[in-house]
Amino acid sequence: MLRQIILITDGCSNTGLNPVVAAAHAANAGVTVNVIGIIDQGEIGRSGAAEAEAIAQAGGGMCRIVQLRELAQTVQMMTMKTVAHTIRGVVERELKKTFAVETVEQLSPVKRAHVVKVMDDLGEQAGLRVCLLIDTSASMKAKLPSVEDAVYDLSLSLEARSGRSEISVLQYPDDIGEAAGVTVSWTDKLSDVKQIFKRMAPRGVTPTGPAIMSALQYTTEGTTEHRREIDQRKRSQEAQDMGLLQDYVV
Amino acid sequence: MWSELRLKPGDVITGRWHGHSYRIEQELGSGANGRVYLVVRDKERYALKLGYDPLDLQSEINGLTDLQRDGKSIGGYMVDADDWHDVSRTVPYYVMKYVPGVHPRRFLLENGMEWYPVIGYRILTQLMDLHGRGYIFGDLKSANILVSGYGTTELIDYGGLTGYGKAVRQYTERYDRGYWRAGTRTADPAYDLFAFAILCLELADPDGNELAVLEASQERSVAQLMPLTEQLPVSKQVSSVILACLDGQLSSAAEAREAWRRCVYRADSKQQRNRQEHRASPAVTTSLAVVFALTVMIFGAAVYWTFQPGVLP
């Protein structure tokens, strides 16, 4: 299973864990973090661009600063490049063992043709999970229709793959302004979802670091800390109710 | 990766594996994954594509090799594939038959819109050929077509070549079925036909503004494209084919080509008829005038002879 997070933002983080550290955690867990910084009649700012670049580097992914209209294409390109890159890494480790070469390019044209064919098939068939982590702070509000467009576009491309492909959308800050919340949970048919961004809670905070941690957890464990807490609370409440019920019955 | 690498006329590159040398004549253009040059080897001209990414280029080479497997060449015939070892890096390339020609828009501008149906037919023929081998072209667009001579049309840049049932490898938004929300991005013949329909609309409209406006809209849809088909005189004659392609009603290029042919012949015979009627009318007017003049003369003579007493015996 190939896992990646695509962070879409238009600014800098301002609270919580350093997002570069969070991205490093993701890289440790084998989850690639790609970053797209959007500029829309303005600047993302030097600090924003530098942070985006650092997050991508720590997360073993790519960083692109793009215009809003290039967003869909960029999301698409990044996802596919990351898949190819990951597979290449795996294949080259094998090559080192069997052919004693470091890269695919060093192979003779005939061998290379075979290896690349295998890689293409793997890229098409491997299971894939893409978590889109969207900054929905106030300045992003006007850009959300384009983000929605890009998400649909990506899901369309993923649906065309032969391998199982799942997509999820998380947005941050969440209701309590601390991390990211799940907007669309893992699905392989996102084009059926009518409207992605229904709730908006534009607050002054941009907790990019904690949001990446939420995305990481959701990508690897299928839950977010925040969710888990709520679930736990709910569960203990249920247990209490059960206990009361039992008391009552007894 | 090496998108910044540019070769100058006179530069020579030599293959690491096969040892052939190519002298660069000029740059022909650049695609999504490489730059194409006109080169010379043993006085023969070829097109050489230098890849930006070795793996990406290799996938393209694999597709082309697969197409050539049954011996019959398709489009640009692949001649050589090799690596060029520069001072600091190794750059992969492949060499194809050189296809001279110009962008279809330029061809139509220079030779007239009468050639539009010819070019359309040729493109459909090429798609048919590809589809017969289990592949779609994928990235069909005007920039990937060269037209020469009497409307000879060649597809260039096979970066989008995709086997049936797989995710389309490379596409351009304007021509992409998914982008217009008209279907999936899975390779099937109808995917190419959709791109063909957009291409037809684009070439029919010399300014291309209408398409550009629709394309930029977030509410874009096929329903908006349909009226465009009827608006332009050149596309109108083949509008039924274009509409069917946009709508996904045609499942093969062969079907589309046959429908296209019928439309063109019908439109032409209609034109032919119009021309004949048009030509007939002045002739009719002339003969009517002659008859009228004769009638007047005979009438005049009759009157003269009747009312001139004394002349007759």
Interface residues (C-beta under 8 A of the other chain):
Chain A: R69 A72 Q73 A84 R88 V104 E105 S108 P109 R112 A113 V116 K117 M119 D120 E124 P145 S146 D149 D153 L156 S157 E159 A160 R161 S162
Chain B: W17 P54 L55 Q58 S59 I61 N62 T65 A81 D82 D83 T90 P92 G165 K166 A167 V168 E173 G178 Y179 T184 R185 T186 A187 A216 Q218
